[in-house]
Amino acid sequence: MSSPLVAVELTGWIDPEAVYLGLHGDDGNSFWLDAGPAASAGWSWVGSGDVAVDDERIRAVDVTQSPVDGWSAGPFRGGWVGWIGYEEGAARAGAPIAAASAPPPQWLRVDRFVAFDHAERRAWAVAGGSEADLYAAQVAAVAADFPPPPAPSPVSARARHAPDEYAALIERCRDSIREGDAYQLCLTTRFDVAATIDPVEAFRRLRAATPAHHGGVVCIGDTALVSASPERFLEVGAGIVRTRPIKGTRPRGADAAADAALAAELRASEKERAENVMIVDLMRNDLSRVCEAGTVGVDALLAIESYPAVHQLVSTVSGRLVTGTTVGGLLDAAFPAGSMTGAPKLSAMGILHVLESGPRGVFAGCFGWIGEDGALDLAMVIRSIVVRPGGAYVGAGGGITWRSDAAAEVAEVGIKAHGPLAAIGAGLPPGW
């Protein structure tokens, strides 16, 4: 049996990037969950672990446990880091999938990590028992600076759908909406690259170009997830669950006036506001399945959040979980996220299975950490790169409603896919 984890506070601040590159970047199974290169709030987590082989153990964790007393090193007190692909959740929900293409959940059982509190500029080395002091010394000895990653070699990206094919699929979505089979559908496509990709270098480039509060690189076996996700899917602490769906996107402007105009246009868009509210209602319904009656509410509605490449329309829904709710129960109620399916959820997933003509894989799933004590923080796998032997893929899409304009939706996919593709040296295929 492994020793209980011990947190040793470091004597000064050290950059999470330096710790990851200096201690864990060459580990086969490692992670860097990132709050951003200039973050002034939130937490980053850097470490390594062993591949977890029992997903059911993770699903059985009670997410309504009381917080651990006397622990100052952040909400993650040891557990698992990894991801769940879209098809895993779709299958559990009863939606059709291409079973052979469904990647299983991948998790690392974490045995040592460094916790970084960006608001307080404090950091802790966490490891088992007597190993904690040695690990803290290794962290403290890490070099402060590393050269920037080299520019990526140019590669070509192949789109699953040409722009005109995607536009035609949008019209088929509108047909389904007109027939009453759905009222919103998150239609996605995929861009594949055949090349050898270094996931750590790719993440460093992606992080520099499009920083986000839930970015990260997670390497498990021969697969790596590289993400600059701006969307928190589920956060649980002290029995409270929160979700922050994103629906509504605009590019950043070339100057301050243009940028403000684009944000104002997003805020005023009837289509984008309706799309966001639809998903808020869906998430309220999902959380009500595992929350105490009368506790599910909307904490923020239609807020604008701005990132280097885009403005986003974001809402926040929360509730108090029913005592004894497990990780599996919460995921069965809420995953896949409504922002990546549409509504009604099961009908939307069935329609999208036919229209998209291929698996989403890890894209549109979720990633992050799950604590043994029931706390968790999972982000959506969007604005992400999935790196596999000999290649990588980037997924992108958007919510389709009756009032969707096909040209605008095609352009939005290009905006979302551009950053991740650029980080691996690929441009958008013609028309995107």
NUMARDO-265664 format. One record per residue (C-alpha): z, x, y; residue in three letters. Coordinates in Angstrom, 2 decimals, padded with zeros to 5 digits, m for minus. Layout:
% NUMARDO-265664
Z, X, Y, ALA .
...
//
This chain:
% NUMARDO-265664
000.00, 000.00, 000.00, MET .
m000.98, 001.39, 003.43, SER .
001.65, 002.15, 006.07, SER .
002.18, m000.33, 008.94, PRO .
000.15, 000.55, 012.01, LEU .
001.88, 002.41, 014.82, VAL .
000.64, 002.57, 018.44, ALA .
001.13, 005.83, 020.35, VAL .
000.42, 005.61, 024.08, GLU .
m001.74, 008.42, 025.45, LEU .
m000.50, 010.34, 028.47, THR .
m003.60, 009.64, 030.56, GLY .
m006.81, 007.64, 030.67, TRP .
m009.76, 008.79, 028.59, ILE .
m013.21, 007.26, 028.53, ASP .
m013.96, 005.06, 025.48, PRO .
m017.46, 006.54, 025.25, GLU .
m016.03, 010.04, 024.95, ALA .
m013.58, 008.96, 022.25, VAL .
m016.28, 007.24, 020.22, TYR .
m018.74, 010.12, 020.49, LEU .
m016.11, 012.77, 019.96, GLY .
m014.27, 011.22, 017.02, LEU .
m016.21, 008.41, 015.39, HIS .
m019.86, 008.56, 016.37, GLY .
m020.81, 010.35, 013.17, ASP .
m018.63, 008.21, 010.89, ASP .
m020.60, 006.05, 008.50, GLY .
m018.41, 003.02, 009.18, ASN .
m017.29, 002.86, 012.78, SER .
m017.13, 000.64, 015.84, PHE .
m017.00, 000.67, 019.61, TRP .
m016.32, m002.75, 021.09, LEU .
m016.95, m002.27, 024.77, ASP .
m015.77, m004.02, 027.94, ALA .
m018.39, m002.14, 029.99, GLY .
m018.86, 001.30, 031.57, PRO .
m017.13, 000.40, 034.85, ALA .
m014.84, m002.34, 033.54, ALA .
m011.81, m003.20, 035.62, SER .
m010.57, m005.84, 033.18, ALA .
m010.59, m006.52, 029.47, GLY .
m010.16, m004.27, 026.45, TRP .
m012.31, m001.78, 024.58, SER .
m011.73, m000.77, 020.97, TRP .
m012.98, 002.39, 019.24, VAL .
m012.32, 003.37, 015.64, GLY .
m013.35, 003.45, 012.01, SER .
m012.50, 001.79, 008.72, GLY .
m013.50, 001.03, 005.16, ASP .
m016.01, m001.62, 004.17, VAL .
m014.13, m004.83, 003.36, ALA .
m015.14, m006.39, 000.04, VAL .
m013.18, m009.68, 000.17, ASP .
m014.51, m012.03, 002.83, ASP .
m012.32, m014.85, 001.50, GLU .
m009.20, m012.88, 002.40, ARG .
m010.38, m012.79, 006.01, ILE .
m011.24, m016.50, 005.98, ARG .
m007.73, m017.30, 004.71, ALA .
m005.94, m015.72, 007.69, VAL .
m003.81, m018.27, 009.60, ASP .
m004.93, m018.30, 013.26, VAL .
m001.82, m020.13, 014.45, THR .
000.71, m017.40, 013.69, GLN .
003.17, m016.30, 016.36, SER .
002.29, m013.11, 018.27, PRO .
003.86, m009.85, 017.14, VAL .
006.87, m008.91, 019.26, ASP .
007.22, m005.46, 020.79, GLY .
003.51, m004.56, 020.69, TRP .
002.04, m003.47, 024.01, SER .
m001.26, m002.01, 022.78, ALA .
m003.36, m005.14, 023.25, GLY .
m004.25, m008.30, 021.35, PRO .
m005.85, m006.50, 018.37, PHE .
m003.02, m005.25, 016.17, ARG .
m005.08, m004.28, 013.15, GLY .
m007.37, m006.22, 010.84, GLY .
m011.14, m006.34, 010.65, TRP .
m014.16, m005.53, 012.82, VAL .
m017.66, m006.69, 011.93, GLY .
m020.16, m009.52, 012.09, TRP .
m021.33, m012.76, 010.50, ILE .
m025.05, m013.61, 010.45, GLY .
m026.50, m016.93, 011.50, TYR .
m027.61, m018.07, 008.03, GLU .
m024.09, m017.65, 006.62, GLU .
m022.80, m020.27, 009.02, GLY .
m025.84, m022.51, 008.72, ALA .
m025.54, m022.61, 004.93, ALA .
m021.83, m023.45, 005.07, ARG .
m022.66, m026.28, 007.50, ALA .
m025.18, m027.72, 005.04, GLY .
m028.36, m026.71, 006.89, ALA .
m031.41, m025.39, 005.02, PRO .
m031.93, m021.62, 005.05, ILE .
m034.14, m019.05, 003.38, ALA .
m031.37, m017.98, 000.98, ALA .
m032.90, m014.67, m000.01, ALA .
m032.93, m013.56, 003.61, SER .
m029.35, m014.48, 004.50, ALA .
m027.32, m011.31, 005.19, PRO .
m023.71, m011.53, 003.96, PRO .
m020.87, m011.08, 006.45, PRO .
m020.04, m007.43, 007.02, GLN .
m016.53, m006.29, 007.94, TRP .
m014.62, m003.04, 008.24, LEU .
m010.95, m002.98, 007.25, ARG .
m009.66, m001.01, 010.20, VAL .
m007.24, 001.83, 009.51, ASP .
m007.29, 003.67, 012.85, ARG .
m008.52, 002.86, 016.33, PHE .
m007.94, 003.46, 020.03, VAL .
m007.10, 000.53, 022.32, ALA .
m008.15, 000.74, 025.99, PHE .
m006.65, m001.58, 028.62, ASP .
m009.13, m001.37, 031.52, HIS .
m007.01, m003.37, 033.96, ALA .
m004.00, m001.07, 033.60, GLU .
m005.94, 002.11, 032.77, ARG .
m003.79, 002.71, 029.70, ARG .
m004.78, 003.68, 026.18, ALA .
m003.10, 003.84, 022.77, TRP .
m003.99, 005.61, 019.52, ALA .
m003.25, 003.32, 016.56, VAL .
m002.97, 004.52, 012.96, ALA .
m000.79, 004.13, 009.92, GLY .
002.77, 005.45, 010.05, GLY .
003.07, 009.22, 010.42, SER .
m000.70, 009.58, 010.98, GLU .
m000.46, 007.98, 014.44, ALA .
000.84, 011.10, 016.21, ASP .
m001.86, 013.28, 014.65, LEU .
m004.54, 010.77, 015.59, TYR .
m003.20, 010.61, 019.17, ALA .
m003.45, 014.39, 019.40, ALA .
m007.05, 014.27, 018.16, GLN .
m007.91, 011.64, 020.75, VAL .
m006.28, 013.62, 023.54, ALA .
m008.31, 016.70, 022.58, ALA .
m011.68, 014.97, 022.92, VAL .
m014.04, 016.48, 025.47, ALA .
m014.27, 014.43, 028.64, ALA .
m018.04, 014.35, 029.11, ASP .
m021.13, 014.06, 026.96, PHE .
m024.71, 014.39, 028.16, PRO .
m026.65, 011.16, 028.53, PRO .
m028.75, 010.11, 025.55, PRO .
m032.36, 011.29, 025.47, PRO .
m035.11, 008.88, 026.44, ALA .
m036.32, 006.97, 023.40, PRO .
m039.66, 007.77, 021.81, SER .
m042.21, 005.02, 022.56, PRO .
m042.61, 002.51, 019.75, VAL .
m044.44, m000.79, 019.36, SER .
m042.78, m004.16, 018.88, ALA .
m044.34, m006.92, 016.81, ARG .
m043.53, m010.50, 017.79, ALA .
m042.90, m013.15, 015.15, ARG .
m044.69, m015.63, 017.43, HIS .
m047.33, m015.04, 020.07, ALA .
m046.49, m016.61, 023.45, PRO .
m048.93, m019.48, 022.94, ASP .
m047.47, m020.15, 019.48, GLU .
m043.98, m020.25, 020.96, TYR .
m045.19, m022.62, 023.67, ALA .
m046.61, m024.89, 020.97, ALA .
m043.24, m024.84, 019.18, LEU .
m041.61, m025.93, 022.43, ILE .
m043.85, m029.00, 022.42, GLU .
m042.80, m029.72, 018.84, ARG .
m039.18, m029.48, 019.99, CYS .
m039.96, m032.03, 022.67, ARG .
m041.54, m034.23, 019.99, ASP .
m038.27, m034.13, 018.02, SER .
m036.32, m034.96, 021.17, ILE .
m038.63, m037.89, 021.94, ARG .
m038.15, m039.19, 018.39, GLU .
m034.37, m039.05, 018.82, GLY .
m033.78, m036.38, 016.16, ASP .
m032.15, m034.02, 018.69, ALA .
m031.46, m033.89, 022.39, TYR .
m031.41, m030.12, 022.71, GLN .
m032.79, m027.34, 020.49, LEU .
m032.22, m023.59, 020.81, CYS .
m035.62, m022.27, 019.78, LEU .
m035.72, m018.55, 018.97, THR .
m038.18, m015.89, 017.96, THR .
m037.94, m012.25, 016.92, ARG .
m039.40, m008.85, 017.82, PHE .
m039.57, m006.22, 015.06, ASP .
m039.93, m002.46, 015.41, VAL .
m040.88, m000.11, 012.55, ALA .
m039.22, 003.20, 013.45, ALA .
m036.13, 005.27, 012.81, THR .
m033.57, 004.21, 015.43, ILE .
m030.31, 005.98, 016.30, ASP .
m027.96, 003.02, 016.97, PRO .
m025.45, 005.04, 018.98, VAL .
m028.09, 006.42, 021.34, GLU .
m029.61, 002.95, 021.59, ALA .
m026.27, 001.46, 022.57, PHE .
m025.60, 004.12, 025.19, ARG .
m028.97, 003.35, 026.79, ARG .
m028.47, m000.41, 026.54, LEU .
m024.95, m000.15, 027.96, ARG .
m026.16, 001.88, 030.94, ALA .
m029.01, m000.52, 031.73, ALA .
m027.40, m003.91, 030.99, THR .
m023.59, m003.58, 030.75, PRO .
m021.69, m006.61, 029.48, ALA .
m018.07, m007.54, 028.85, HIS .
m018.63, m007.97, 025.10, HIS .
m020.96, m005.13, 024.27, GLY .
m020.63, m002.81, 021.34, GLY .
m022.01, m000.85, 018.45, VAL .
m020.74, m001.55, 014.95, VAL .
m022.02, 000.61, 012.07, CYS .
m021.41, m000.63, 008.52, ILE .
m023.21, 001.04, 005.64, GLY .
m026.93, 001.31, 006.37, ASP .
m026.93, m001.40, 009.07, THR .
m025.78, m001.27, 012.68, ALA .
m025.37, m003.93, 015.33, LEU .
m026.00, m002.84, 018.92, VAL .
m025.15, m005.43, 021.56, SER .
m024.78, m006.09, 025.27, ALA .
m023.60, m009.64, 024.71, SER .
m022.45, m011.61, 027.77, PRO .
m021.23, m014.58, 025.69, GLU .
m017.76, m014.85, 024.18, ARG .
m017.96, m017.25, 021.24, PHE .
m014.34, m017.66, 020.11, LEU .
m011.09, m016.18, 021.37, GLU .
m007.77, m017.07, 019.71, VAL .
m004.30, m016.05, 020.82, GLY .
m000.91, m017.72, 020.36, ALA .
m002.58, m020.74, 018.76, GLY .
m004.99, m021.41, 021.67, ILE .
m008.73, m021.23, 021.04, VAL .
m011.34, m020.75, 023.80, ARG .
m015.11, m020.73, 023.75, THR .
m017.43, m019.87, 026.65, ARG .
m020.95, m021.20, 025.98, PRO .
m023.85, m019.90, 028.07, ILE .
m026.80, m022.15, 028.82, LYS .
m029.02, m021.45, 031.83, GLY .
m030.61, m018.14, 032.81, THR .
m032.41, m016.69, 035.82, ARG .
m033.55, m013.09, 036.46, PRO .
m031.92, m011.04, 039.21, ARG .
m033.81, m010.87, 042.52, GLY .
m035.52, m007.87, 044.07, ALA .
m033.25, m008.03, 047.13, ASP .
m030.05, m009.77, 048.18, ALA .
m031.79, m012.82, 049.62, ALA .
m034.03, m013.33, 046.59, ALA .
m031.09, m012.76, 044.27, ASP .
m028.94, m015.36, 046.03, ALA .
m031.84, m017.82, 045.97, ALA .
m032.27, m017.41, 042.20, LEU .
m028.55, m017.95, 041.61, ALA .
m028.64, m021.05, 043.81, ALA .
m031.70, m022.35, 041.97, GLU .
m029.88, m021.93, 038.64, LEU .
m026.79, m023.69, 039.96, ARG .
m028.86, m026.63, 041.23, ALA .
m031.26, m026.99, 038.27, SER .
m030.90, m030.44, 036.71, GLU .
m032.42, m029.18, 033.46, LYS .
m030.10, m026.16, 033.17, GLU .
m027.01, m028.15, 034.15, ARG .
m027.83, m030.87, 031.63, ALA .
m028.43, m028.26, 028.93, GLU .
m025.07, m026.61, 029.61, ASN .
m023.17, m029.91, 029.66, VAL .
m024.76, m030.94, 026.35, MET .
m023.42, m027.79, 024.70, ILE .
m020.01, m028.20, 026.35, VAL .
m019.80, m031.67, 024.77, ASP .
m020.86, m030.23, 021.41, LEU .
m018.23, m027.47, 021.59, MET .
m015.56, m029.99, 022.61, ARG .
m016.46, m031.97, 019.51, ASN .
m016.42, m028.87, 017.27, ASP .
m013.02, m027.70, 018.52, LEU .
m011.55, m031.21, 018.24, SER .
m011.97, m030.89, 014.45, ARG .
m009.32, m028.14, 014.33, VAL .
m007.28, m028.77, 017.50, CYS .
m004.37, m031.08, 018.20, GLU .
m005.39, m034.46, 019.56, ALA .
m005.63, m034.56, 023.33, GLY .
m005.53, m030.78, 023.83, THR .
m009.25, m030.00, 024.03, VAL .
m010.40, m029.63, 027.61, GLY .
m012.95, m028.01, 029.89, VAL .
m011.34, m025.19, 031.85, ASP .
m014.48, m024.23, 033.80, ALA .
m017.79, m026.03, 034.12, LEU .
m021.16, m024.62, 035.23, LEU .
m019.88, m021.34, 036.65, ALA .
m022.40, m018.66, 037.68, ILE .
m021.89, m015.22, 036.13, GLU .
m024.15, m012.39, 037.27, SER .
m025.18, m009.35, 035.22, TYR .
m027.56, m006.47, 036.05, PRO .
m030.58, m008.27, 034.58, ALA .
m029.74, m011.98, 034.78, VAL .
m027.65, m014.79, 036.27, HIS .
m026.06, m017.09, 033.66, GLN .
m024.56, m020.57, 033.75, LEU .
m021.24, m020.46, 031.84, VAL .
m018.57, m023.01, 030.93, SER .
m015.19, m022.66, 029.19, THR .
m013.67, m025.06, 026.62, VAL .
m010.22, m024.64, 025.06, SER .
m007.70, m026.38, 022.82, GLY .
m004.48, m025.90, 020.85, ARG .
m005.16, m025.33, 017.16, LEU .
m003.55, m027.51, 014.49, VAL .
m000.76, m025.56, 012.78, THR .
m002.04, m023.78, 009.67, GLY .
m005.69, m023.59, 010.75, THR .
m007.38, m020.61, 009.11, THR .
m010.21, m018.33, 010.19, VAL .
m012.44, m020.09, 007.67, GLY .
m011.46, m023.51, 008.94, GLY .
m012.16, m022.55, 012.54, LEU .
m015.52, m021.02, 011.66, LEU .
m016.51, m024.01, 009.56, ASP .
m015.81, m026.24, 012.56, ALA .
m017.55, m024.15, 015.23, ALA .
m020.03, m021.70, 013.66, PHE .
m022.94, m021.34, 014.20, PRO .
m022.26, m021.81, 017.88, ALA .
m023.77, m024.86, 019.52, GLY .
m025.34, m022.67, 022.20, SER .
m027.54, m021.15, 019.45, MET .
m028.37, m024.36, 017.58, THR .
m028.65, m027.36, 019.86, GLY .
m027.36, m030.86, 019.29, ALA .
m026.66, m032.74, 017.16, PRO .
m025.93, m029.47, 015.40, LYS .
m026.89, m030.18, 011.78, LEU .
m030.08, m032.01, 012.73, SER .
m030.97, m029.22, 015.18, ALA .
m030.53, m026.52, 012.54, MET .
m032.80, m028.39, 010.13, GLY .
m035.53, m028.78, 012.74, ILE .
m035.29, m025.13, 013.82, LEU .
m035.46, m023.94, 010.20, HIS .
m038.91, m025.50, 009.97, VAL .
m040.16, m024.47, 013.42, LEU .
m039.00, m020.85, 013.48, GLU .
m040.55, m020.00, 010.08, SER .
m038.26, m017.07, 009.39, GLY .
m034.62, m016.00, 009.26, PRO .
m032.55, m015.13, 012.29, ARG .
m030.41, m012.69, 010.30, GLY .
m027.51, m011.20, 012.23, VAL .
m029.03, m012.47, 015.50, PHE .
m027.44, m015.74, 016.67, ALA .
m024.37, m014.93, 014.56, GLY .
m021.13, m013.52, 015.93, CYS .
m019.33, m010.17, 015.98, PHE .
m016.03, m008.66, 017.08, GLY .
m012.54, m008.42, 015.64, TRP .
m010.19, m010.59, 013.61, ILE .
m006.53, m009.62, 013.48, GLY .
m004.25, m009.90, 010.48, GLU .
m001.91, m011.85, 012.76, ASP .
m004.55, m014.53, 013.40, GLY .
m005.69, m013.43, 016.85, ALA .
m009.44, m012.91, 017.17, LEU .
m012.20, m012.21, 019.67, ASP .
m015.78, m012.89, 018.60, LEU .
m018.91, m012.65, 020.75, ALA .
m022.36, m014.11, 020.20, MET .
m025.01, m011.81, 018.77, VAL .
m027.43, m012.10, 021.68, ILE .
m029.04, m009.39, 023.85, ARG .
m028.69, m007.32, 020.69, SER .
m030.49, m004.93, 018.36, ILE .
m030.01, m004.96, 014.58, VAL .
m030.82, m001.51, 013.20, VAL .
m031.77, m001.12, 009.55, ARG .
m033.35, 001.69, 007.52, PRO .
m036.85, 002.20, 008.89, GLY .
m036.68, m000.35, 011.66, GLY .
m034.87, m002.75, 013.95, ALA .
m035.21, m006.25, 015.32, TYR .
m034.34, m008.09, 018.52, VAL .
m033.96, m011.86, 018.64, GLY .
m034.31, m014.03, 021.73, ALA .
m034.71, m017.67, 022.57, GLY .
m033.67, m020.51, 024.83, GLY .
m032.47, m024.06, 024.91, GLY .
m035.22, m026.68, 024.92, ILE .
m034.67, m030.11, 026.43, THR .
m037.08, m032.92, 027.24, TRP .
m037.57, m031.46, 030.74, ARG .
m038.34, m027.91, 029.55, SER .
m041.38, m026.20, 031.02, ASP .
m043.14, m024.14, 028.35, ALA .
m044.24, m021.33, 030.69, ALA .
m040.72, m020.95, 032.08, ALA .
m039.21, m020.91, 028.59, GLU .
m041.66, m018.22, 027.42, VAL .
m040.78, m016.12, 030.48, ALA .
m037.05, m016.54, 029.75, GLU .
m037.50, m015.15, 026.24, VAL .
m039.20, m012.09, 027.71, GLY .
m036.37, m011.58, 030.21, ILE .
m033.77, m011.70, 027.43, LYS .
m035.62, m009.42, 025.00, ALA .
m036.69, m006.81, 027.56, HIS .
m033.40, m004.87, 027.81, GLY .
m032.70, m004.46, 024.07, PRO .
m036.32, m003.52, 023.36, LEU .
m036.37, m000.97, 026.19, ALA .
m033.25, 000.66, 024.74, ALA .
m035.21, 001.54, 021.59, ILE .
m038.39, 002.56, 023.41, GLY .
m040.35, m000.65, 022.92, ALA .
m042.08, m002.85, 025.45, GLY .
m042.69, m006.54, 025.16, LEU .
m045.86, m007.41, 023.25, PRO .
m048.76, m008.74, 025.40, PRO .
m048.05, m012.10, 027.01, GLY .
m044.30, m011.90, 026.73, TRP .
//
